[in-house]
């Protein structure tokens, strides 16, 4: 029996009250690890060096401010 088949058989044994936690874990495990691109890494360095602009607020506020510029 493969690990995938074994995992599927275990899922059938999980009570519905706990299945939510397993689903949440599996969703996280299914997302591949992503490495930020060079532009993003440069932005991190800029912020850590005291440069750039750090925004704290809602998405709506961010876009409203961008539309004003």
C-alpha positions, 0 to 999 in steps of 0.5 A: 500500500502506498503512502497516498493510499494509506493516508486515504484510508486514515482519512476515512477513519477521522470523525467529522468533528475533527476533519476540519483540522485535517483539511486545513493541514492538508491545504497548507501542505499542498501549497508549494514553498515559494521563494520571493523574486529578486524585486521583492527581496530588494524591497525587503532589504530596503525596508529593513534599512529604513527606506521605502514606505510601510503602509498600515491600514486596509486594502481599501485605504491603500488603493484610495491613496494610490489613486490620489497619487 
